[in-house]
Amino acid sequence: MSKADELFGLGGKVAVVTGASSGLGIEFARVFAAAGANVALMARREDRLRETAAAIEKDFGVTALPVAVDICDRAACKQAFEQADKSLGRIDILMNNAGISPTGRAEKQWEEGWDATLELNLTALFQCSLLAAEAMDRGGHGGRIINIASIFGHQGSSLFRVSSYAASKGGVENLTRQLAVEWAPRNITVNAIAPAWFPSEMTGGSLDKGDIVQKMGSATPLGRMGRAGELETAALFLASPASSYVTGAVIPVDGGYSVW
Ligand SMILES: NC(=O)c1ccc[n+]([C@@H]2O[C@H](COP(=O)([O-])OP(=O)(O)OC[C@H]3O[C@@H](n4cnc5c(N)ncnc54)[C@H](OP(=O)(O)O)[C@@H]3O)[C@@H](O)[C@H]2O)c1
């Protein structure tokens, strides 16, 4: 085995990725599979999951299990984790990636976006963490939980009106720290990645508007948005043996946006 495989290989591991029917979730599932993990793909759009699973199996020769589920449905979410654990034999890694980001004035968000955003981005993420941790305990091997936060989990935004999203991601950041402390004795590390702007279905609509891409670039020291492939390295690091002594960290992958 090469030193790189020793550090970053995931052979024999099972990773659950939520929100794996589009955007960043597909990127995370693919990098875990490329490192040798079998993967369970969770989201609501079953056709997308099947397509992604077939491509992963073809490209990487691992098992990819599509599990169609609304993770806000607590009973269905529990069943989905049981299915993944039973079908793939274990759960070692949870990538808590599913999320929504409604935009609009705070007053409007109170009427429309708040409950749904908090329910998915924070409450469902917490339940998924609990379910994965139970499976890790059952397997007796510990594990890795990786939460997708956001730059808006620790900063306000002058460009986007995202009150419910910002509140949910702030919650994700500090839940990450608290679970890291509580679950360290169970050999479960809990970390987060805080991305800035990456192309996906979520950001697609906003990026078409006016000079937003240029404005986001000038708000970022590296002068541009993130590119496909620039988040997967942080995810692989946090999932792999290389990060065995890292827990409770929130890693910004933001072109420097949060440093000035
Ligand atoms: N893109 C960015 O610039 C950026 C920046 C910072 C943070 N993030 C975070 O990164 C994560 C992924 O975002 P993305 O940009 O890849 O957006 P995306 O393409 O819109 O993906 C969101 C995913 O969440 C899934 N999802 C939504 N509601 C769900 C539910 N109730 N149950 C299960 N799955 C559900 C969607 O699948 P279905 O519709 O099929 O259920 C989809 O796969 C989010 O947490 C987001 O906040 C993104």
The ligand as an SDF file (V2000), in Angstrom:
LIG
                    3D

 48 52  0  0  0  0  0  0  0  0999 V2000
  -23.1940   25.4950   -3.4690 N   0  0  0  0  0  0  0  0  0  0  0  0
  -22.7020   26.3700   -2.6190 C   0  0  0  0  0  0  0  0  0  0  0  0
  -22.1680   27.4080   -2.9870 O   0  0  0  0  0  0  0  0  0  0  0  0
  -22.7420   26.0860   -1.1370 C   0  0  0  0  0  0  0  0  0  0  0  0
  -22.0540   26.9380   -0.2810 C   0  0  0  0  0  0  0  0  0  0  0  0
  -22.0680   26.6950    1.0800 C   0  0  0  0  0  0  0  0  0  0  0  0
  -22.7570   25.5850    1.5680 C   0  0  0  0  0  0  0  0  0  0  0  0
  -23.4340   24.7730    0.7160 N   0  0  0  0  0  0  0  0  0  0  0  0
  -24.1470   23.6380    1.2830 C   0  0  0  0  0  0  0  0  0  0  0  0
  -23.8300   22.4780    0.5630 O   0  0  0  0  0  0  0  0  0  0  0  0
  -24.9050   21.5490    0.6500 C   0  0  0  0  0  0  0  0  0  0  0  0
  -25.2420   21.0510   -0.7450 C   0  0  0  0  0  0  0  0  0  0  0  0
  -25.7040   22.1510   -1.5200 O   0  0  0  0  0  0  0  0  0  0  0  0
  -25.6490   22.2030   -3.1000 P   0  0  0  0  0  0  0  0  0  0  0  0
  -25.0840   23.5130   -3.4630 O   0  0  0  0  0  0  0  0  0  0  0  0
  -25.0400   20.9700   -3.6760 O   0  0  0  0  0  0  0  0  0  0  0  0
  -27.2170   22.2820   -3.4230 O   0  0  0  0  0  0  0  0  0  0  0  0
  -28.1880   21.3700   -4.2930 P   0  0  0  0  0  0  0  0  0  0  0  0
  -27.5830   21.0160   -5.5910 O   0  0  0  0  0  0  0  0  0  0  0  0
  -29.4790   22.1160   -4.2830 O   0  0  0  0  0  0  0  0  0  0  0  0
  -28.3280   20.0320   -3.4280 O   0  0  0  0  0  0  0  0  0  0  0  0
  -29.1260   19.9190   -2.2940 C   0  0  0  0  0  0  0  0  0  0  0  0
  -29.3860   18.4550   -2.0460 C   0  0  0  0  0  0  0  0  0  0  0  0
  -30.2010   18.3190   -0.8680 O   0  0  0  0  0  0  0  0  0  0  0  0
  -31.2050   17.3540   -1.1620 C   0  0  0  0  0  0  0  0  0  0  0  0
  -32.3710   17.5610   -0.3150 N   0  0  0  0  0  0  0  0  0  0  0  0
  -33.1380   18.6840   -0.2230 C   0  0  0  0  0  0  0  0  0  0  0  0
  -34.1660   18.4660    0.6170 N   0  0  0  0  0  0  0  0  0  0  0  0
  -34.0560   17.1900    1.0540 C   0  0  0  0  0  0  0  0  0  0  0  0
  -34.8190   16.3860    1.9250 C   0  0  0  0  0  0  0  0  0  0  0  0
  -35.9260   16.8640    2.5620 N   0  0  0  0  0  0  0  0  0  0  0  0
  -34.4290   15.1060    2.1570 N   0  0  0  0  0  0  0  0  0  0  0  0
  -33.3240   14.6220    1.5440 C   0  0  0  0  0  0  0  0  0  0  0  0
  -32.5610   15.3330    0.7120 N   0  0  0  0  0  0  0  0  0  0  0  0
  -32.9220   16.6070    0.4610 C   0  0  0  0  0  0  0  0  0  0  0  0
  -31.5120   17.5640   -2.6320 C   0  0  0  0  0  0  0  0  0  0  0  0
  -32.0630   16.3860   -3.2070 O   0  0  0  0  0  0  0  0  0  0  0  0
  -33.6090   16.0890   -3.5070 P   0  0  0  0  0  0  0  0  0  0  0  0
  -34.2180   17.3660   -4.0050 O   0  0  0  0  0  0  0  0  0  0  0  0
  -33.5410   15.0030   -4.5310 O   0  0  0  0  0  0  0  0  0  0  0  0
  -34.1800   15.6210   -2.2260 O   0  0  0  0  0  0  0  0  0  0  0  0
  -30.1160   17.7760   -3.1900 C   0  0  0  0  0  0  0  0  0  0  0  0
  -29.4990   16.5380   -3.4570 O   0  0  0  0  0  0  0  0  0  0  0  0
  -26.0340   22.2950    1.3560 C   0  0  0  0  0  0  0  0  0  0  0  0
  -26.0630   21.9620    2.7270 O   0  0  0  0  0  0  0  0  0  0  0  0
  -25.6590   23.7430    1.1840 C   0  0  0  0  0  0  0  0  0  0  0  0
  -26.1890   24.5740    2.1810 O   0  0  0  0  0  0  0  0  0  0  0  0
  -23.4520   24.9980   -0.6310 C   0  0  0  0  0  0  0  0  0  0  0  0
  1  2  1  0
  2  3  2  0
  2  4  1  0
  4  5  1  0
  4 48  2  0
  5  6  2  0
  6  7  1  0
  7  8  2  0
  8  9  1  0
  8 48  1  0
  9 10  1  0
  9 46  1  0
 10 11  1  0
 11 12  1  0
 11 44  1  0
 12 13  1  0
 13 14  1  0
 14 15  2  0
 14 16  1  0
 14 17  1  0
 17 18  1  0
 18 19  2  0
 18 20  1  0
 18 21  1  0
 21 22  1  0
 22 23  1  0
 23 24  1  0
 23 42  1  0
 24 25  1  0
 25 26  1  0
 25 36  1  0
 26 27  1  0
 26 35  1  0
 27 28  2  0
 28 29  1  0
 29 30  1  0
 29 35  2  0
 30 31  1  0
 30 32  2  0
 32 33  1  0
 33 34  2  0
 34 35  1  0
 36 37  1  0
 36 42  1  0
 37 38  1  0
 38 39  2  0
 38 40  1  0
 38 41  1  0
 42 43  1  0
 44 45  1  0
 44 46  1  0
 46 47  1  0
M  CHG  2   8   1  16  -1
M  END
$$$$
